[in-house]
Amino acid sequence: MADRMLPVAAALAGAVIAVVLGFLTFGAQATVAPDRLPVAVAAPDGPPRAMAERIAAQGGDQLAWRIATPEQARQLLEDKAVYGVLELGQPPVVVVSGAVNPVGTQVAQQALTGVAQALGGGAQVQTVHPASVAGRTAPLAFSTLAWIGCLAGGAVLVLVSTRRAHRPGTGTRLTQVAVTSVLVTGVLAGFAKLWDSSLPMGWDVLGFLLLTTAAFAALQTGLLRLLGVRAMAVLGPLYLLAPAVAGQAPELLHEGYRWLLWSWTPFRFSTEGLRSLLQGTPGAPDVATGIWVLGGLLTAGLVVLLWPARSAGEEAEADAPDGVVHVGVH
């Protein structure tokens, strides 16, 4: 009976994996569409203000307009509260920022340019904090590489310790977290200079990168302590959330993906905070948010690592690949 059920169970496992991967990756990309993407229309008081109100009233469900003065609109863009600004004038000017999510910025620029052209005449496009190709790529790439690099370090420690029948102690795990964090941060800084030597690598950027790698390493090592190699079934697929979800503007994601995945994935906090630092907007709110969230992950991971084991065999059982503690007879 068991032999007959084996192929069915194997097929079911394959189907479940396909569902999970489809949900985490292609599903998010296939359902991308603007849903009240925040943009601003800037105009002084007087007739231009009335024009701005008419534009905002015709935005539909794709755009969420905010009416502001030119100074207020620029500040909204600086704070990353909007993806673009339409400044009314002759000709109208579309203002975007390289410090804002590039996918959302592209959609906003196209929409605002279309509105400006509908008003008559051409439209100028102005970019503040312009970003190079590497500058647009690095924040998400570094978040993904930090997760993978730290995960590989934690997994190797568990596998090698299991093969040697040696349970790593708290000091060993903490050393692994510290060394992995420093080495992976160095690798990421090296990639930044290799891809674009003009990218700033000051202490603020390096400190944020180190916080990111330390938070990821501590969280992963904590879960590996609790579950052993079985934690890889959770930690491995999580990196798929980075390119599929964290790299998107939330207003472009289907509402289900926005709340079930984007709302909590740690990659979005590291990605957007790093983007602001690299593009010269350290005062953007997502930098402080990223520090708090990553700091919380680091603290939670360290608490798990330092928490005393309930029994002598607890960690040995977690580190065993099959979840069974093998006791030798002497």
Sequence and secondary structure as in RCSB ss.txt:
>XXXX:A:sequence
MADRMLPVAAALAGAVIAVVLGFLTFGAQATVAPDRLPVAVAAPDGPPRAMAERIAAQGGDQLAWRIATPEQARQ
LLEDKAVYGVLELGQPPVVVVSGAVNPVGTQVAQQALTGVAQALGGGAQVQTVHPASVAGRTAPLAFSTLAWIGC
LAGGAVLVLVSTRRAHRPGTGTRLTQVAVTSVLVTGVLAGFAKLWDSSLPMGWDVLGFLLLTTAAFAALQTGLLR
LLGVRAMAVLGPLYLLAPAVAGQAPELLHEGYRWLLWSWTPFRFSTEGLRSLLQGTPGAPDVATGIWVLGGLLTA
GLVVLLWPARSAGEEAEADAPDGVVHVGVH
>XXXX:A:secstr
 HHHHHHHHHHHHHHHHHHHHHHHTHHHHHT   SSEEEEEE  SSHHHHHHHHHHHT TTTEEEEEE HHHHHH
HHHTTS S EEE SSS EEEEETTS HHHHHHHHHHHHHHHHHTSS  EEEEES   HHHHHHHHHHHHHHHHHH
HHHHHHHHHHHHHTT    HHHHHHHHHHHHHHHHHHHHHHHHHH TTS   HHHHHHHHHHHHHHHHHHHHHHH
HHGGGGHHHHHHHTTHIIIIITS GGGS HHHIIIIITT HHHHHHHHHHHHHTT TTSHHHHHHHHHHHHHHHH
HHHHHHS  SSTTHHHHHHSTTS       
